[in-house]
Amino acid sequence: MNYSVYILYSVSLDRYYVGQSKNHIERFERHQSGRNKSTKGGIPWKIVHVEYFEDRPSAVQKERQIKNMGSRRYLEGLNDK
């Protein structure tokens, strides 16, 4: 699987962040280092969920679905299963 959709959580902000990447570990390290403007204020982040996809369009579609639903609701739905 080449692409992933990941959900990060910041305890300090009580906020989730959803992203997609070809290498979610490398991307996570960029979030943690403060090099990403949108996540800089929430350091430290924790990876709370990762899903893998064969191609980028599928990952982007899933990222949009999660963002439209809301990360918290999406994760709660996974826990209900």
C-alpha positions in Angstrom: 0.0 0.0 0.0 1.5 3.3 -1.1 -0.6 6.0 0.5 -2.1 6.6 3.9 -4.7 8.7 5.6 -3.8 9.6 9.1 -5.4 11.3 12.1 -3.4 13.1 14.7 -4.5 14.3 18.1 -3.2 17.2 20.1 -3.8 16.9 23.9 -2.9 20.6 24.4 -5.6 21.7 21.9 -8.0 18.8 22.2 -8.0 18.9 18.4 -7.7 16.3 15.6 -5.8 16.8 12.4 -6.5 14.7 9.2 -4.0 14.3 6.5 -2.8 12.0 3.7 0.6 11.2 2.6 2.8 8.7 0.8 4.9 8.3 3.9 2.9 9.2 7.1 5.8 8.6 9.4 8.0 11.2 7.6 5.0 13.6 7.4 4.3 13.0 11.2 7.9 14.0 12.0 7.4 17.3 10.0 4.3 18.0 12.1 6.2 17.3 15.3 9.1 19.6 14.3 6.8 22.6 13.8 7.5 22.8 10.1 3.8 22.7 9.3 2.0 26.0 9.9 -1.4 24.3 10.5 -0.2 22.0 13.2 2.6 24.0 14.8 0.5 25.2 17.7 -0.6 21.7 18.7 2.8 20.1 19.3 3.1 17.4 20.5 0.8 15.4 18.3 0.0 11.6 18.6 -0.9 9.4 15.7 -4.3 7.9 16.6 -5.4 6.3 13.4 -3.9 5.3 10.0 -5.6 3.7 6.9 -3.7 2.5 3.9 -4.6 2.8 0.2 -3.3 1.6 -3.1 -3.3 5.0 -4.8 -3.5 8.8 -4.0 -7.0 9.4 -5.4 -8.4 6.8 -3.0 -6.5 8.4 0.0 -7.6 11.9 -0.9 -11.2 10.7 -1.2 -11.1 9.1 2.3 -9.4 12.2 3.7 -12.2 14.4 2.4 -14.8 11.9 3.8 -13.3 12.1 7.2 -13.0 15.9 7.2 -16.6 16.2 6.1 -17.8 13.9 8.8 -15.5 15.3 11.5 -12.5 13.4 12.9 -14.0 12.9 16.3 -17.2 11.5 14.9 -15.4 9.2 12.5 -13.2 7.8 15.3 -16.2 7.3 17.6 -17.9 5.4 14.7 -14.8 3.1 14.5 -15.0 2.4 18.2 -18.7 1.5 18.0 -18.0 -1.3 15.5 
